[in-house]
Amino acid sequence: MPDTSPRYREPSTAMWRDPATYREVLRRDFLEPLRQLAREHGAVPAAQQHDLLCRLHWYFTADMRERAPTVTLTESEADGFHALLEQIMAHVDDAALASFAAAGAAVEVRHALYSYRRLRAWSPAVADACDHRQRLLRLSYYVHGEPPVEQWLVDGRPCQPVFEKYRGCRFFHRLRFRQRIVWLPLDAGSRLELRLDGVLQALCIDDCGFALVRQDGQPRALNLAEAQACFLPGKGGRRRAAERGLRSLKARVLRTLARLPWIRQRYRDAWVFIDRNENADDNAEHLYRWVRAQRPQVNAWFLLNRDSADWQRLQRDGFRLVPPGLTRKLLLLNSRHIVSSHTDLVFGGFDRALYAPSMDWHFTFLQHGVTKDDMSRWLGPRQFDGVVTSGPAEQEAFAGADSGYPYTAREVWMTGMPRYDRLLRLQRDRTVPARTLLVMPTWRGGAFEERTRGMDEAERKRIFATTEYARAWSALLRSTVLHEALAQHGWRLAFMPHLNSLPYADVFDVPPGVEVISVLRTRIQDQLVAAGAFLTDYTSVAFDMALLRKAVFYYQFDREYFFRGGHNWRPGYFDYVRDGFGPVAESEDECVSQVAAFLASGARVAPVYRQRMERAMPLDDERACQRTYEAIAALDRPRSRAVDATPPAS
């Protein structure tokens, strides 16, 4: 039984943010007591090993989270942390790890702990997903140390994966082990086997938990037809997930309604598009428009709240709008594809345990913006069938070898975001010179929102005005040197606060002559095209400006705090100094000087930044919608790779 003693509860957020947690605490509370026990008993007793694991796993359990407070551990501090962990885990044996089952300790956490043993090993391979339409079966296994020589066999003949990768499993800035992921063709034959370093391995359909060797020690083949039968089509998952649904009257009624002939006739094979319930004008809207115009045979629908500010606009444009309610549920249960710029509807809003047999759709994530940070803890478990990317570096970050995402080239497509087609057209058709510097900061709500929870609006505003964020941006917006430089060259300043800071817009005390633009009352693309240059701190909207080849400036006054975990985000492949589309400033004077120099040079983008823009955002041909549609449609077609005709040498 998992131990639920208070001693084993997760430490506080404050502890994770304390640098001593990764040095002194490990020595005092873990390493030294273990050494004392080893001196007294010759080895650490099993009970104390279990006690250690019940407390130590929280480091890795916390670090697995999307916005983990453990990101305060810096790259330079990581070596010392991992060296201490290696000394600690030297006192834990395989039996203790195998029997360890603390509440909240995921399988990957146990693999992370095992990785400090520095032993070469791998787990049994598990069939964990199946795509019935593409005729593909996904298998995965964990690898410690150098990857083994892998050979998949179908009916005794070598079979190559259609898609494959090694996912890097990182903790505290270091790759600790890998997950091997392959998609194999279901039509290659009947009996599937796996050899690693020439030795037949165990293949499983159910998760083996934490295991490096099966208890019976015997290799086990997999029947491909039986493996396929274990999975429901689309998002249904394992068949056992549907068992509770048979006992739910509401689910049975709704599924029966969805199968009625006139309902099926109307919604059969629907493509369902959504940005957010509250608003549109993102990638789903743009792709929906293209599909309706260019592929009218597609049964396309768009989801939106009736009270959305976009409802009447889209209704006038002939959108087939569906608000929340019974009709939407019947539509989703008949859909073939759900296509969204956000992640909420991977499972359509249904409980898979109740509706699994009816969840026969693929889900495509169009993204809301270019992903530059490491979002693998959040996006990795989402089970996307498609992810849209916009450039080679982003594509590699999602699908490349040793990336943290479980997605391969099957799921990740470099098509460009659908909204970029309109953005490029607007830019191409613009004839008036753009002489506006658009200022668009990101939001730093975490600490502020914690501090002001439960306060009234006036008190929240008062505290917001004292934050470094408000003071720094207010000072820049009021800078007389900046305003004089802009006026000298016939430019103007516009300020678009982040949506979350709109309630505090008056706190910025913006001077007359500066246009304050509400994101709720404008189309952002129109503002980007009207701008001649863009000033931000960390927002991914800079990638949109890079696509337009317009000047970008980064004002990162809180850079040290931000990258030391003050934001709880994990840095990804994108480095602002190395890869950014413009200069980085850490002070107001430096930022203003950079803008003034740009204006004095004739407002030309420096060649080094132009090259970075072209390298990061190469797809400027206004064909993103077409490429995205074709990639989604390809999910409906079988994918296979021929099996070698020659049996392997014995």
C-alpha positions in Angstrom: 0.0 0.0 0.0 1.3 3.5 -0.7 2.4 5.3 2.4 0.2 8.4 3.2 2.1 9.5 6.3 2.4 13.3 6.7 6.2 12.7 6.5 5.7 11.7 2.9 3.6 14.7 1.8 4.9 17.0 -0.9 7.1 19.9 0.3 5.8 23.4 -0.1 6.4 25.6 -3.1 8.6 27.8 -0.9 10.9 24.9 -0.3 11.2 24.2 -4.0 12.2 27.8 -4.6 14.9 27.7 -1.9 18.4 26.9 -3.4 19.3 25.0 -0.3 16.7 22.3 -1.2 19.0 21.2 -4.0 22.2 21.1 -1.9 22.2 21.3 1.9 18.8 19.6 2.3 20.0 16.6 0.1 23.2 16.3 2.1 21.6 16.8 5.6 18.3 14.9 5.2 19.2 12.2 2.7 22.9 11.5 2.1 24.4 11.8 5.6 21.7 9.6 7.3 22.1 7.0 4.6 25.9 6.9 5.1 25.3 6.5 8.9 22.9 3.6 8.3 25.4 2.0 5.9 28.2 2.2 8.5 25.9 0.7 11.2 24.4 -2.1 9.1 26.8 -2.7 6.3 24.0 -1.6 3.9 20.9 0.6 4.2 18.0 -1.6 5.5 15.0 -2.1 3.1 12.6 -0.1 5.3 14.9 3.0 5.3 15.4 2.6 1.5 11.6 2.8 1.1 11.4 5.8 3.4 14.0 7.5 1.3 12.2 6.9 -2.0 8.9 8.1 -0.5 10.5 11.5 0.2 13.0 11.7 -2.6 10.5 11.1 -5.4 8.9 14.5 -4.8 11.8 16.2 -6.5 11.1 14.4 -9.7 7.3 14.4 -9.3 7.4 18.2 -9.0 9.8 18.6 -11.8 7.5 16.6 -14.2 4.8 19.3 -13.9 4.0 21.8 -16.6 4.9 24.9 -14.5 7.2 23.4 -11.9 8.7 25.5 -9.1 11.8 23.3 -9.4 12.8 25.3 -12.5 14.6 27.7 -10.1 17.5 25.2 -10.2 19.8 26.7 -12.8 21.8 25.0 -15.5 25.1 25.8 -13.7 23.7 24.3 -10.4 22.5 21.1 -12.0 25.8 19.2 -12.0 26.1 19.4 -8.2 22.5 18.4 -7.7 22.8 15.3 -9.9 26.1 14.4 -8.3 24.4 14.3 -4.9 21.5 12.2 -6.3 24.0 9.7 -7.6 25.6 9.3 -4.2 22.2 9.0 -2.6 20.9 6.4 -5.0 24.0 4.3 -4.6 22.4 3.2 -1.3 19.2 2.0 -3.0 19.0 -1.5 -4.6 16.9 -2.7 -7.5 14.5 -4.5 -5.2 13.6 -1.3 -3.3 12.9 0.5 -6.6 10.8 -2.4 -8.0 8.6 -2.5 -4.9 8.3 1.2 -4.5 4.8 2.4 -5.2 4.3 5.8 -3.4 1.2 7.7 -4.1 1.8 10.1 -6.9 5.1 8.6 -8.1 4.7 8.0 -11.8 6.5 5.3 -13.7 8.8 7.9 -15.3 9.7 9.2 -11.8 10.9 5.7 -10.9 12.9 5.5 -14.1 14.4 8.8 -13.2 15.5 7.5 -9.8 16.8 4.3 -11.4 18.9 6.3 -13.9 21.3 7.2 -11.1 22.4 3.6 -11.0 24.1 4.2 -14.4 23.2 0.7 -15.6 22.3 -0.2 -19.2 18.8 -1.6 -19.2 15.4 -1.3 -20.9 11.8 -2.0 -20.1 9.4 -4.4 -21.9 7.8 -2.8 -25.0 4.1 -1.8 -24.5 1.5 -1.4 -27.3 -0.1 1.9 -26.1 -2.0 3.3 -29.0 -3.5 2.3 -32.3 -4.7 4.3 -35.3 -7.3 2.2 -37.1 -7.6 4.5 -40.1 -3.8 4.8 -40.7 -3.4 1.1 -39.9 -0.6 1.8 -37.4 0.2 0.4 -33.9 2.3 2.4 -31.5 4.8 0.7 -29.1 7.2 2.2 -26.7 9.8 1.2 -24.1 12.2 3.0 -21.8 16.0 2.8 -22.4 18.8 3.5 -19.8 22.2 4.0 -21.2 23.3 3.4 -24.8 20.3 2.4 -26.9 20.3 -1.3 -28.0 20.3 -2.6 -31.6 16.6 -2.9 -32.4 15.0 -5.3 -34.8 11.2 -5.6 -35.2 10.1 -8.9 -36.8 6.7 -9.7 -38.3 6.2 -13.4 -39.0 9.9 -13.8 -38.7 10.8 -11.0 -41.3 12.3 -7.6 -40.5 9.8 -4.8 -40.4 10.8 -1.1 -40.4 8.8 1.4 -38.3 6.7 3.8 -40.4 7.5 6.5 -37.8 10.0 6.5 -34.9 12.0 8.5 -32.4 13.8 8.5 -29.1 12.1 10.9 -26.7 14.5 12.5 -24.3 13.4 12.2 -20.6 14.9 15.2 -18.9 14.9 16.2 -15.3 16.7 19.2 -13.8 18.4 20.2 -17.1 19.8 16.8 -17.9 18.7 13.9 -20.1 18.4 11.0 -17.7 16.9 8.2 -19.9 15.0 7.8 -23.1 11.7 6.5 -24.3 11.7 4.6 -27.6 8.6 5.2 -29.7 7.7 3.4 -32.9 4.6 3.2 -35.1 4.4 -0.1 -36.9 2.1 -1.2 -39.9 -0.7 -3.4 -38.8 -1.0 -5.0 -42.2 2.5 -6.3 -42.3 1.5 -9.7 -41.0 0.3 -11.4 -37.8 3.0 -12.2 -35.3 5.1 -9.3 -34.0 8.4 -9.8 -32.2 11.2 -7.6 -30.9 14.9 -8.3 -30.7 17.2 -5.9 -28.7 20.9 -6.6 -29.1 19.8 -9.9 -30.7 17.7 -11.1 -27.8 13.9 -11.6 -28.0 12.0 -9.2 -25.7 8.7 -9.1 -23.9 5.8 -7.3 -25.7 2.8 -6.2 -23.7 -0.5 -4.5 -24.3 -1.2 -3.5 -20.8 1.2 -1.1 -19.1 3.9 -3.1 -17.2 4.4 -0.3 -14.7 8.0 0.1 -13.6 9.8 -3.0 -15.0 13.1 -3.6 -16.5 12.7 -7.4 -16.7 9.4 -9.3 -16.8 8.9 -11.4 -13.7 8.7 -14.6 -15.7 11.8 -13.6 -17.7 10.2 -15.0 -20.9 10.0 -13.2 -24.2 6.5 -12.8 -25.5 5.3 -12.1 -29.1 2.2 -10.0 -30.0 -0.6 -10.9 -32.3 -1.2 -7.7 -34.4 -4.9 -8.4 -35.0 -5.5 -9.0 -31.3 -3.5 -5.9 -30.4 -5.6 -3.8 -32.8 -8.8 -5.3 -31.3 -7.8 -4.1 -27.9 -8.1 -0.4 -29.0 -11.2 1.5 -30.0 -11.0 3.7 -33.1 -10.2 7.4 -32.7 -9.9 8.7 -29.2 -11.6 5.7 -27.6 -8.4 4.3 -26.3 -8.3 0.8 -24.7 -11.6 -1.1 -24.9 -11.8 -1.5 -21.1 -12.3 2.2 -20.8 -15.8 1.8 -22.2 -17.0 -0.6 -19.5 -18.5 2.1 -17.2 -20.3 3.7 -20.2 -22.5 0.6 -20.5 -23.8 1.4 -17.0 -24.5 5.1 -17.6 -28.0 5.8 -18.7 -27.2 9.4 -19.8 -24.3 8.2 -21.9 -26.4 5.4 -23.5 -29.2 7.8 -24.4 -26.8 10.4 -25.9 -24.9 7.8 -27.9 -28.2 6.4 -29.2 -29.4 9.8 -30.2 -26.1 10.4 -32.0 -26.8 7.2 -34.1 -30.3 8.2 -35.2 -30.4 8.3 -39.1 -31.3 12.0 -39.5 -28.6 13.0 -37.0 -26.0 10.8 -38.8 -27.1 12.2 -42.1 -26.5 15.8 -41.0 -23.2 15.3 -39.0 -21.6 12.3 -40.6 -17.8 12.6 -40.9 -17.9 16.2 -39.7 -14.8 18.4 -39.5 -15.4 20.4 -36.3 -13.4 23.7 -35.9 -12.9 25.8 -32.8 -10.6 28.5 -31.5 -12.2 29.2 -28.1 -15.8 29.1 -27.0 -15.5 32.8 -26.2 -13.8 34.1 -29.4 -12.6 33.2 -32.9 -10.2 35.0 -35.3 -7.4 32.4 -34.7 -6.1 29.5 -36.7 -9.3 27.5 -36.6 -11.4 30.3 -38.1 -8.9 30.9 -40.9 -8.6 27.2 -41.8 -12.4 26.8 -41.7 -12.8 29.7 -44.2 -10.3 28.0 -46.5 -12.0 24.6 -46.3 -15.5 26.0 -47.0 -14.2 27.9 -50.0 -11.8 25.4 -51.4 -13.1 22.0 -50.2 -16.9 22.5 -50.0 -17.5 18.7 -49.9 -16.1 18.7 -46.4 -18.9 18.7 -43.7 -17.4 21.6 -41.8 -18.8 23.2 -38.6 -17.6 25.9 -36.2 -18.1 26.0 -32.5 -18.7 29.3 -30.6 -20.7 30.8 -27.8 -23.8 32.8 -28.9 -22.7 35.7 -26.7 -19.2 35.9 -28.3 -18.3 39.2 -29.9 -17.5 37.2 -33.0 -20.8 35.4 -33.4 -22.6 38.0 -35.5 -19.5 38.6 -37.7 -19.2 34.9 -38.5 -22.9 34.5 -38.9 -22.9 37.2 -41.5 -20.1 35.4 -43.3 -22.2 32.2 -43.5 -20.4 30.1 -40.8 -22.2 27.0 -39.7 -22.1 27.9 -36.0 -22.9 25.5 -33.2 -23.1 26.9 -29.6 -22.8 24.6 -26.5 -25.6 22.2 -25.9 -27.1 19.0 -27.0 -26.7 19.7 -30.7 -23.0 20.3 -30.2 -22.6 17.0 -28.4 -24.4 15.1 -31.2 -22.1 16.8 -33.8 -19.0 15.9 -31.9 -20.1 12.2 -31.5 -20.4 12.0 -35.3 -17.2 13.9 -36.1 -14.2 12.7 -38.0 -11.9 15.5 -37.1 -11.7 18.1 -34.3 -9.4 20.9 -35.3 -8.5 23.6 -32.7 -6.0 26.3 -31.9 -6.3 25.2 -28.2 -6.1 21.9 -26.4 -9.4 21.6 -24.6 -11.3 19.4 -26.9 -8.9 16.5 -27.5 -11.6 14.2 -26.0 -14.4 16.4 -27.2 -15.4 17.3 -23.6 -16.5 13.7 -23.0 -15.6 11.3 -20.3 -13.8 8.6 -22.2 -14.9 6.0 -19.7 -18.5 6.7 -20.7 -18.3 7.6 -24.4 -15.2 5.8 -25.7 -17.0 3.7 -28.4 -18.4 6.9 -30.0 -15.2 9.0 -29.9 -14.0 8.1 -33.4 -12.2 11.3 -34.3 -8.7 12.6 -34.9 -7.6 15.8 -33.0 -5.4 18.3 -34.7 -3.8 21.1 -32.6 -3.3 24.2 -34.8 -1.5 26.0 -31.9 -2.3 29.6 -30.8 1.3 30.8 -31.5 4.7 29.4 -32.3 6.1 27.2 -29.5 9.5 28.5 -28.4 9.6 27.3 -24.8 9.7 23.7 -23.7 6.0 22.9 -23.2 6.5 19.1 -23.3 5.2 18.6 -19.8 1.9 20.2 -20.8 1.5 19.2 -24.4 3.2 15.8 -24.3 0.4 13.9 -22.6 -2.4 15.4 -24.7 -2.6 12.7 -27.3 -2.7 14.9 -30.4 -3.0 13.2 -33.8 -1.6 16.4 -35.5 0.4 19.4 -34.4 1.1 22.3 -36.8 4.5 24.0 -36.7 5.9 26.9 -38.6 9.6 26.4 -38.9 12.5 23.9 -38.9 13.6 24.6 -35.3 10.1 24.3 -33.9 9.5 21.1 -36.0 12.7 19.6 -34.6 11.7 20.6 -31.0 8.5 18.6 -31.3 9.4 15.7 -33.5 13.2 15.5 -33.4 15.4 12.9 -31.7 15.7 13.3 -27.9 13.1 16.1 -27.8 10.8 15.9 -24.8 7.6 15.5 -26.8 6.3 12.0 -27.5 5.3 13.1 -31.1 6.9 11.8 -34.3 6.7 13.0 -37.9 3.3 11.2 -38.0 1.8 13.9 -35.7 4.0 17.0 -36.3 3.7 18.9 -39.6 5.6 22.0 -40.7 2.8 23.6 -42.6 2.7 27.1 -41.1 -0.2 28.3 -39.1 -3.4 28.9 -41.1 -3.8 32.5 -40.0 -0.5 33.4 -41.6 -2.1 33.3 -45.1 -4.3 36.3 -44.3 -1.5 38.0 -42.5 0.8 37.8 -45.5 -2.1 38.9 -47.8 -2.7 42.0 -45.7 1.0 42.8 -45.8 1.2 42.3 -49.5 -1.9 44.5 -50.2 -0.8 47.4 -47.8 0.2 50.5 -49.7 0.5 53.0 -46.8 4.0 53.1 -45.1 3.9 51.6 -41.6 5.4 54.1 -39.1 4.1 52.8 -35.8 6.1 51.2 -33.0 3.7 48.7 -31.5 4.5 47.8 -27.8 3.0 44.5 -26.7 4.3 43.0 -23.4 3.5 39.6 -22.1 2.0 39.0 -18.6 3.6 38.1 -15.3 0.6 37.2 -13.3 1.8 34.4 -11.1 3.1 36.1 -8.0 0.8 39.1 -8.4 -2.3 37.0 -8.6 -1.3 35.0 -5.6 -0.7 38.1 -3.6 -4.0 39.8 -4.6 -6.3 36.8 -4.4 -9.6 37.9 -2.7 -8.9 41.6 -2.9 -11.2 44.2 -4.5 -10.4 45.9 -7.8 -9.0 49.1 -6.2 -6.6 47.2 -4.0 -5.5 45.0 -6.8 -4.7 48.1 -8.9 -2.8 49.7 -6.1 -0.6 46.7 -5.7 -0.2 46.2 -9.5 1.2 49.8 -9.7 4.0 48.8 -7.3 5.2 45.8 -9.4 8.4 46.0 -11.4 6.4 45.0 -14.4 4.0 48.0 -14.2 6.8 50.5 -13.3 9.1 49.4 -16.1 6.6 49.5 -18.9 5.0 52.7 -17.6 8.5 54.4 -17.6 9.2 53.2 -21.2 5.9 54.4 -22.5 6.5 57.8 -21.0 10.1 58.1 -22.1 10.6 61.6 -23.5 13.7 60.4 -25.4 11.7 57.6 -27.1 8.9 60.0 -28.0 11.4 62.6 -29.4 13.1 59.9 -31.5 9.8 58.7 -32.9 8.5 62.2 -33.7 11.8 63.2 -35.4 11.2 60.4 -38.0 7.5 60.7 -38.3 6.7 57.7 -36.2 4.1 57.2 -33.5 3.7 54.8 -30.5 0.9 52.3 -29.9 0.4 50.2 -26.8 -1.5 46.9 -26.8 -1.7 45.6 -23.2 -2.0 41.9 -22.6 -5.5 40.7 -22.1 -4.9 40.0 -18.4 -3.5 43.5 -17.8 -6.5 45.3 -19.4 -8.2 45.9 -16.1 -5.1 47.8 -15.0 -4.5 49.7 -18.3 -4.9 53.1 -16.6 -2.1 52.2 -14.1 0.4 52.5 -17.0 -0.4 56.2 -17.1 0.1 56.3 -20.9 0.8 59.9 -22.1 -1.4 61.7 -24.7 -0.5 60.8 -28.3 0.0 57.1 -27.5 -2.8 54.9 -28.8 -3.9 52.3 -26.3 -5.4 49.3 -28.3 -7.6 46.8 -26.6 -7.2 43.2 -27.9 -10.9 42.8 -27.3 -11.8 45.6 -29.9 -9.4 44.9 -32.7 -8.0 42.2 -34.9 -4.4 41.7 -33.9 -3.3 41.0 -37.5 -4.5 44.4 -38.6 -2.3 46.0 -35.9 0.7 43.9 -36.8 0.5 44.9 -40.5 0.0 48.6 -39.5 3.1 48.5 -37.4 6.5 49.2 -38.7 8.3 47.8 -35.7 7.4 45.7 -32.7 8.6 46.0 -29.1 8.0 43.2 -26.6 9.6 41.2 -23.9 9.0 37.5 -24.4 5.8 37.0 -26.5 5.7 34.6 -29.4 3.8 37.2 -31.4 7.4 38.3 -32.4 7.4 35.2 -34.7 4.4 36.7 -36.6 6.4 39.9 -37.1 9.4 37.8 -38.2 7.2 36.3 -40.9 6.5 39.8 -42.1 10.2 40.6 -41.9 9.6 43.6 -39.6 11.9 45.0 -36.9 11.6 43.5 -33.4 13.0 44.8 -30.1 13.1 42.8 -26.8 12.9 44.7 -23.6 13.8 42.2 -20.8 14.2 44.3 -17.7 13.5 41.2 -15.5 15.6 38.8 -17.6 17.6 37.3 -14.7 14.5 36.7 -12.6 12.5 35.5 -15.6 15.0 32.9 -16.6 15.8 31.8 -13.1 12.3 30.4 -12.7 10.3 33.5 -11.9 7.9 32.6 -14.6 7.8 28.8 -14.1 8.3 28.2 -17.8 11.1 26.0 -19.2 13.4 27.5 -21.8 13.2 25.7 -25.1 15.2 25.7 -28.3 14.9 29.5 -28.7 17.5 31.8 -27.2 16.6 35.5 -27.4 20.2 36.6 -27.8 21.3 33.9 -30.2 18.1 33.4 -32.1 16.0 36.6 -31.5 14.7 38.7 -34.3 16.1 41.9 -32.9 18.4 43.3 -30.1 17.8 42.5 -26.5 17.8 45.3 -23.9 17.8 44.9 -20.1 17.4 48.6 -19.3 15.2 51.4 -20.5 18.1 53.5 -21.7 19.5 50.5 -23.7 16.1 49.8 -25.2 15.4 53.4 -26.2 18.9 53.7 -27.8 18.3 50.6 -29.9 15.0 52.0 -31.2 16.6 55.4 -31.9 19.5 53.7 -33.8 17.0 51.7 -35.9 15.1 54.9 -36.9 18.3 56.8 -37.7 19.4 54.0 -40.0 16.3 54.4 -42.2 14.2 51.8 -40.3 15.9 48.9 -41.9 16.1 45.4 -40.4 19.7 44.5 -39.8 20.9 41.6 -42.1 21.7 39.3 -39.1 18.1 39.6 -37.9 16.6 39.3 -41.4 18.5 36.0 -41.8 17.2 34.7 -38.5 13.7 35.6 -39.5 14.0 33.8 -42.8 15.5 30.7 -41.2 12.9 30.5 -38.4 9.9 31.4 -40.5 10.5 30.3 -44.1 6.9 29.5 -45.2 5.8 32.9 -46.6 3.9 31.6 -49.7 0.4 32.0 -48.4 -0.3 28.2 -48.6 -0.4 27.3 -45.0 -4.2 26.5 -45.1 -3.7 24.2 -48.0 -0.8 22.3 -46.4 -2.6 22.0 -43.1 -5.8 20.7 -44.8 -3.8 18.1 -46.7 -2.0 16.9 -43.6 -5.2 16.5 -41.7 -6.8 14.7 -44.6 -3.8 12.3 -44.7 -4.8 11.0 -41.3 -7.7 9.2 -43.0 -5.4 7.2 -45.3 -3.5 4.0 -44.4 0.3 4.4 -43.9 2.5 1.3 -44.3 6.0 0.2 -45.1 6.9 -3.0 -46.8 8.3 -5.9 -44.7 11.5 -7.3 -46.0 10.9 -10.5 -48.0 14.1 -12.2 -46.7 14.0 -13.9 -43.3 16.6 -12.7 -40.8 19.8 -14.7 -40.7 19.8 -17.1 -37.8 
